[in-house]
Amino acid sequence: MELFHLHLKGMNDNKYKEGSILDINPNKFNNRLYTRIYTSNVTVPCNDYRAIVDVINRYAIAAGLGYFDGRMNIGELFDYALRRQVSPEELYKLLTDARDIILPMGTNLREMAMEEYRRDNCPDKPSRLHSLYACSEEGLSYWSKRIYDGVTDVLRIEVEDNPFVSNEKLLPDEGLDYSNKIISSYKYFNPKSKDLDPTSNEYLIQGNVRILEKVDEIRRG
């Protein structure tokens, strides 16, 4: 079966070349979604808030708590900002960094809930965290528009094993609480797609994949 994979450059680029064969082994392959979930944190570099951190350090050293360096929990920085007046520039950066930390959390929790559902109810189906994603030719325009930044290679691929097919519209709502995200995951792993637009179908691939050719390059941001 021939499909298309959108490879965001900057992660194992040497493996995504024409003629390469990828072994998508679910016990070894971690995709970008997996990496994003398990490397997410709520800290920011102290050097980004030097004026605030220097004041915090004076109090910390005086109290025998040691010296903050490297990275600091953004919640601690907000606590300080709420207790003392900070400049509009510092506050704006705090809000911007907090936004960048908080927004992905909804996706992360959704994916963790979906993995929990899959593991407990349909372990024979592929994990969204350990699969290569692809789309059909008719869905290529739809998925290309979902790229918001970076440089992405559009690769035509040949898939050895039949992939699992579901639809983006069946993903649990990120606004649901965790337990209901788990319940709602049923729809994704048991898709009834007759009423769904096939252009938003997504293919979860495991097994051998051959990179046939690079057909396009998308630059955004």
PyMOL commands that set and color helices and strands:
alter all, ss='L'
color gray80, all
select helices_A, chain A and resi 13-15+32-39+46-62+74-83+88-121+137-144+168-170+178-189+193-195+198-200
alter helices_A, ss='H'
color red, helices_A
select strands_A, chain A and resi 2-8+21-24+43-45+71-73+132-134+150-159+164-167+201-205+207-220
alter strands_A, ss='S'
color yellow, strands_A
deselect
rebuild
show_as cartoon
